[in-house]
């Protein structure tokens, strides 16, 4: 955690906000809670600037200053909104070629320098970045760059991602709401099995490296079923198992597709349908290896991540499982955009509020870093140094609730 001399309370604090990366059910609510928290800070004068579309807005000089008289309305409106009302984008400031290609900087310009000069020109004292590990590591680069030029910018990150895969953050903003929304999505989709015999339904959830969202969505959906009581009606030969989850595939668990096919065929034969929860990152390396062996190119984004839409794990598993289980119809449904665009639920609203309280104190004390529950400090809220932030944290498949749920799932069709 880096710090500078505390802010002079007699001088208005110029605060800027930006959201970056993919959506999560926390972006608008985070801005609202931070602004509200600044109001609660005694004797603090401040102005609010909103950069449009993340780092793109900083590079292009696109921002708006919100009059103080309008801030109460901003808090009220943003608190219940999904998505990002100020826009978001995926921009890597250190990827010069990509920034030039997209027209964000001119040939020969350094995006870090352009962004830094814009923040200096706008007189920003505190920059709140609401994003994942990529967003916040880029924010750190900006902060370090400016300090070399003797410009003290306090950068405070809020950790959002539906994957909950940021080290050392215990719980990222928006992840729990997204899992609940994914479960709610499938609660409707599962009813499609009633209109076609031998139906294979694949519910594809987001999750490149981490199976958190898929696992927690399956857990939430299982809770829905338990709360609704038994759906069986023996006298009419109706069984609740057609609503159950029959397989959960995440990146952290190896998949024996042939063995799974044999098990799930028995499920299909008994219940006339199979329901699969699939993380988009499950089995991806196998798919990539097949494509490379076939001489196909693997598309990547500006951050070097494989473009999962070009891999299409849902289609891959649908093709393999359809034949193995003898499905007559396959339905692939992706809940990702539905889930990540939702407004924050109560769990995340409480988490955001706790983060906002720490973040504003850090801003007043000129402490840069990412606010969150530090797993290396007993999950206490604090300001975590940018150097400690990184992505790719796997889901803990040893959690008791997950192992118990998987035992129930795998019991379907077991010999």
C-alpha positions in Angstrom: 0.0 0.0 0.0 1.5 3.3 -1.0 0.7 6.6 0.6 1.4 10.4 0.3 0.7 13.2 2.7 -3.0 13.3 3.7 -5.3 15.6 1.7 -5.6 19.3 2.8 -9.2 19.4 4.1 -9.5 23.1 3.0 -8.9 22.1 -0.6 -11.7 20.4 -2.6 -10.8 16.8 -3.4 -11.1 16.2 -7.1 -12.4 12.7 -7.4 -12.8 10.7 -10.6 -14.5 7.4 -11.3 -14.1 4.9 -14.0 -15.4 1.3 -14.7 -13.5 -1.1 -16.8 -13.6 -4.6 -18.2 -16.7 -6.8 -18.4 -19.8 -6.0 -16.5 -20.6 -7.2 -13.0 -23.6 -6.5 -10.7 -21.8 -3.9 -8.7 -20.5 -1.1 -11.0 -23.3 1.5 -10.7 -23.8 0.6 -7.0 -20.1 1.0 -6.3 -20.1 4.6 -7.7 -23.3 5.4 -5.7 -21.9 4.1 -2.4 -18.6 5.8 -2.8 -20.2 9.2 -3.5 -22.6 8.6 -0.6 -19.6 7.8 1.7 -17.9 11.0 0.6 -21.0 12.9 1.7 -20.7 11.3 5.2 -17.1 12.4 5.6 -17.2 15.4 7.8 -15.9 18.8 6.5 -14.8 17.3 3.2 -15.2 19.3 0.1 -15.1 17.4 -3.2 -16.0 17.4 -6.9 -17.0 14.3 -8.9 -15.8 13.5 -12.4 -17.0 10.5 -14.4 -14.7 9.1 -17.1 -16.7 7.5 -19.9 -16.0 3.9 -21.0 -13.1 3.2 -18.7 -9.5 3.8 -19.9 -10.8 4.7 -23.3 -12.5 7.7 -21.8 -9.2 8.8 -20.1 -7.2 8.4 -23.3 -9.8 10.3 -25.4 -10.5 12.9 -22.8 -14.1 12.0 -22.5 -15.5 12.8 -19.1 -18.2 14.8 -17.3 -18.2 16.7 -14.0 -21.4 16.1 -12.0 -22.7 19.3 -10.3 -22.9 18.8 -6.5 -26.6 19.6 -6.7 -27.1 16.5 -8.9 -25.1 14.0 -6.7 -28.1 13.0 -4.5 -29.9 12.0 -7.7 -26.9 10.1 -8.9 -26.7 8.1 -5.7 -30.5 7.3 -5.9 -30.4 6.3 -9.5 -27.1 4.4 -9.6 -27.9 2.4 -6.4 -30.5 0.3 -8.2 -29.0 0.1 -11.7 -27.3 -2.8 -13.4 -24.5 -2.5 -15.9 -22.3 0.6 -16.0 -24.2 3.9 -16.7 -20.8 5.6 -17.4 -19.7 2.9 -19.8 -16.9 0.3 -19.7 -14.2 -1.0 -22.1 -11.3 -3.4 -22.2 -8.1 -1.4 -22.8 -4.6 -2.3 -21.8 -2.5 0.8 -21.5 0.7 -1.0 -21.8 -0.4 -2.6 -25.1 0.7 0.3 -27.3 0.0 -1.4 -30.6 -3.6 -2.2 -29.6 -4.3 1.3 -28.4 -2.9 2.7 -31.7 -4.9 0.3 -33.7 -8.2 1.2 -32.0 -7.5 4.9 -32.4 -7.1 5.8 -28.7 -3.6 7.2 -29.2 -1.6 8.3 -32.2 1.4 6.4 -33.7 4.4 7.1 -31.5 2.5 8.0 -28.4 2.7 6.1 -25.1 -0.8 5.3 -23.8 0.4 5.5 -20.2 1.8 9.0 -20.8 -1.3 10.1 -22.6 -3.5 8.9 -19.7 -1.3 10.4 -17.1 -1.2 13.8 -18.8 -5.0 13.7 -19.1 -5.4 13.0 -15.4 -2.9 15.9 -14.6 -4.7 18.2 -17.0 -8.1 17.4 -15.3 -6.5 17.9 -11.9 -7.6 14.6 -10.5 -6.5 13.9 -6.9 -8.2 10.5 -6.5 -9.1 8.0 -9.2 -11.5 5.2 -8.3 -11.1 2.2 -10.6 -13.9 -0.3 -10.5 -12.7 -3.5 -12.2 -10.9 -6.8 -12.1 -7.2 -7.6 -11.8 -6.4 -6.3 -15.3 -8.1 -2.9 -14.5 -6.3 -2.5 -11.2 -2.9 -3.6 -12.4 -3.2 -1.0 -15.2 -4.3 1.6 -12.5 -1.1 0.7 -10.6 1.0 1.4 -13.7 -0.7 4.8 -14.0 0.0 5.7 -10.4 3.7 4.6 -10.6 4.1 6.5 -13.8 2.7 9.7 -12.3 4.8 9.5 -9.1 7.9 9.3 -11.2 6.9 12.7 -12.5 6.2 14.0 -9.0 2.5 14.1 -9.5 0.7 12.4 -6.5 -2.4 10.6 -7.7 -4.2 8.3 -5.3 -5.6 5.3 -7.1 -8.1 3.2 -5.2 -9.4 0.0 -6.9 -12.7 -1.7 -6.1 -12.4 -5.5 -7.0 -15.2 -6.5 -9.3 -15.5 -9.7 -11.3 -18.2 -12.4 -11.5 -15.4 -15.0 -11.5 -14.3 -14.3 -7.9 -10.8 -15.1 -9.1 -8.6 -12.2 -7.8 -5.7 -12.8 -5.4 -5.8 -12.2 -2.4 -9.4 -11.0 -2.4 -11.8 -13.3 -0.5 -15.0 -12.1 -2.3 -15.1 -9.9 -5.3 -17.9 -7.5 -5.9 -20.8 -8.7 -8.0 -19.9 -12.4 -7.9 -22.6 -13.6 -5.5 -25.3 -11.6 -7.3 -24.2 -13.1 -10.6 -24.4 -16.6 -9.3 -27.9 -16.0 -7.9 -29.0 -14.6 -11.2 -27.5 -17.5 -13.1 -29.5 -19.9 -10.9 -32.7 -17.9 -11.4 -32.0 -18.1 -15.2 -31.8 -21.9 -15.1 -34.8 -22.1 -12.9 -36.9 -21.1 -16.0 -34.7 -22.8 -18.6 -35.0 -26.2 -17.0 -38.7 -26.3 -17.8 -37.8 -26.6 -21.5 -37.2 -30.3 -20.9 -40.9 -30.8 -20.6 -41.5 -30.0 -24.3 -39.1 -32.5 -25.9 -38.1 -36.1 -25.2 -34.5 -37.0 -24.5 -33.5 -33.4 -24.0 -29.9 -32.4 -23.1 -29.8 -28.9 -21.5 -26.3 -27.3 -21.2 -26.3 -24.2 -18.9 -23.1 -22.4 -19.8 -21.8 -20.0 -17.2 -19.0 -17.5 -17.3 -15.6 -18.5 -15.8 -12.4 -18.5 -17.8 -10.1 -19.8 -15.1 -12.3 -20.2 -12.1 -15.4 -22.4 -11.7 -16.7 -20.2 -8.9 -19.7 -18.8 -10.7 -20.8 -22.2 -12.1 -20.3 -23.9 -8.7 -22.1 -21.2 -6.7 -24.9 -20.9 -9.3 -25.4 -24.7 -9.0 -25.5 -24.3 -5.3 -28.0 -21.5 -5.4 -30.2 -23.5 -7.8 -30.0 -26.5 -5.5 -31.2 -24.2 -2.7 -34.2 -23.1 -4.9 -35.2 -26.8 -5.3 -34.8 -27.5 -1.6 -36.8 -24.4 -0.7 -39.7 -25.4 -3.0 -40.0 -28.8 -1.4 -40.5 -32.1 -3.2 -41.7 -31.7 -6.8 -42.5 -35.4 -7.0 -46.0 -36.7 -7.5 -45.7 -40.5 -7.4 -49.4 -41.2 -8.3 -48.9 -39.4 -11.6 -45.4 -40.8 -12.2 -43.8 -37.4 -11.9 -40.3 -37.2 -10.6 -38.4 -34.2 -9.3 -35.1 -35.6 -10.7 -35.9 -34.1 -14.1 -35.3 -30.7 -12.5 -32.0 -31.7 -10.8 -28.5 -30.9 -11.9 -26.9 -34.1 -13.3 -23.4 -32.8 -14.0 -21.2 -29.8 -13.0 -18.1 -29.1 -15.1 -15.6 -26.5 -14.0 -11.9 -25.9 -14.9 -10.6 -27.2 -11.6 -12.0 -30.7 -12.0 -10.8 -33.1 -14.7 -13.5 -34.4 -17.0 -13.6 -38.0 -18.3 -16.0 -37.4 -21.1 -16.5 -41.1 -22.0 -17.2 -42.1 -18.4 -19.5 -39.1 -18.0 -21.3 -40.1 -21.2 -22.0 -43.5 -19.8 -23.3 -42.2 -16.5 -25.5 -39.5 -18.1 -26.9 -42.0 -20.6 -28.4 -43.9 -17.6 -29.8 -40.6 -16.4 -31.3 -39.9 -19.8 -32.8 -43.4 -20.0 -34.4 -42.9 -16.6 -35.6 -39.3 -16.5 -35.8 -38.4 -20.3 -33.5 -35.4 -19.8 -30.0 -34.4 -18.7 -29.1 -31.0 -17.1 -25.5 -29.9 -17.2 -23.9 -26.8 -15.5 -20.8 -25.9 -17.6 -18.2 -23.3 -16.9 -17.0 -21.7 -20.1 -13.4 -22.5 -19.0 -13.9 -26.2 -18.5 -12.0 -28.4 -20.8 -10.7 -25.4 -22.8 -7.2 -26.6 -23.0 -8.3 -29.8 -24.6 -10.3 -27.8 -27.2 -7.3 -25.6 -27.9 -5.1 -28.6 -28.3 -7.5 -30.1 -30.8 -7.7 -26.8 -32.8 -3.9 -26.4 -32.8 -3.5 -30.0 -34.0 -5.9 -29.2 -36.8 -3.8 -26.2 -37.8 -6.4 -23.6 -36.6 -5.4 -20.2 -35.2 -6.3 -19.3 -31.6 -7.8 -15.8 -31.3 -6.6 -13.7 -28.3 -7.6 -10.3 -26.9 -5.5 -7.3 -26.0 -4.6 -8.9 -22.6 -3.4 -12.1 -24.3 -6.5 -14.1 -23.1 -7.9 -16.7 -25.5 -11.2 -15.4 -26.9 -13.6 -18.0 -25.5 -16.3 -17.2 -28.1 -14.0 -18.5 -30.7 -13.5 -21.7 -28.7 -17.2 -22.2 -27.9 -17.0 -24.8 -25.1 -20.8 -25.1 -25.0 -21.0 -26.3 -28.6 -18.0 -28.6 -28.0 -19.6 -30.4 -25.0 -23.0 -30.4 -26.7 -21.6 -32.2 -29.7 -19.7 -34.8 -27.6 -22.5 -35.5 -25.1 -25.3 -35.6 -27.6 -24.0 -38.8 -29.1 -22.8 -40.3 -25.8 -26.2 -39.8 -24.0 -28.4 -40.4 -27.0 -30.1 -37.0 -26.9 -32.7 -36.2 -29.5 -32.5 -32.4 -28.8 -29.8 -30.2 -27.3 -30.4 -26.8 -25.8 -27.3 -24.6 -25.0 -28.3 -21.6 -22.9 -25.8 -19.0 -21.7 -26.7 -17.1 -18.6 -23.6 -14.9 -18.6 -24.9 -11.6 -20.0 -28.2 -12.0 -18.1 -26.4 -12.5 -14.8 -23.6 -10.0 -15.1 -26.0 -7.1 -16.1 -28.2 -7.4 -13.0 -28.2 -4.7 -10.3 -26.4 -5.7 -7.1 -28.3 -7.9 -4.7 -28.4 -7.4 -0.9 -25.2 -9.5 -0.3 -23.2 -7.4 -2.7 -24.8 -4.1 -1.6 -23.5 -4.8 1.9 -20.1 -5.8 0.6 -19.9 -2.7 -1.6 -20.8 -0.5 1.4 -18.1 -2.0 3.5 -15.5 -1.5 0.7 -16.7 2.1 0.2 -16.1 3.0 3.8 -12.5 1.8 3.7 -12.0 3.3 0.2 -13.0 6.8 1.2 -10.8 6.8 4.3 -8.0 5.7 2.1 -8.7 8.5 -0.3 -8.6 11.1 2.4 -5.3 9.7 3.7 -3.8 9.4 0.2 -3.4 5.6 0.3 -3.4 3.8 -3.0 -4.3 0.2 -3.5 -7.3 -2.2 -3.9 -9.9 -2.4 -1.2 -11.3 -5.8 -0.2 -11.3 -8.7 2.2 -7.6 -9.8 2.4 -7.4 -13.5 2.6 -3.9 -13.2 3.9 -5.1 -11.1 6.8 -8.0 -13.1 8.1 -10.4 -11.7 5.5 -10.3 -8.3 7.1 -11.2 -5.3 5.0 -8.2 -3.2 4.0 -6.2 -1.5 1.3 -4.2 -4.1 -0.5 -1.0 -3.1 -2.4 -1.4 -3.2 -6.1 1.7 -5.4 -6.3 -0.2 -8.2 -4.5 -3.2 -8.1 -6.9 -3.3 -10.8 -9.7 -5.9 -12.8 -11.4 -6.4 -16.5 -12.1 -7.3 -17.6 -8.6 -8.9 -21.0 -8.9 -12.2 -22.0 -7.1 -11.6 -24.0 -4.0 -13.1 -27.4 -5.0 -12.4 -28.8 -1.5 -15.1 -26.5 0.1 -17.5 -28.8 2.1 -20.7 -27.4 0.4 -19.2 -28.1 -3.0 -18.0 -31.6 -2.3 -21.4 -32.5 -0.8 -23.2 -31.0 -3.8 -21.0 -32.9 -6.2 -21.6 -36.1 -4.4 -25.3 -35.6 -4.9 -24.9 -34.7 -8.5 -22.7 -37.6 -9.4 -25.0 -40.1 -7.6 -27.4 -39.6 -10.6 -26.8 -42.5 -13.0 -24.1 -44.1 -10.8 -23.9 -47.9 -10.9 
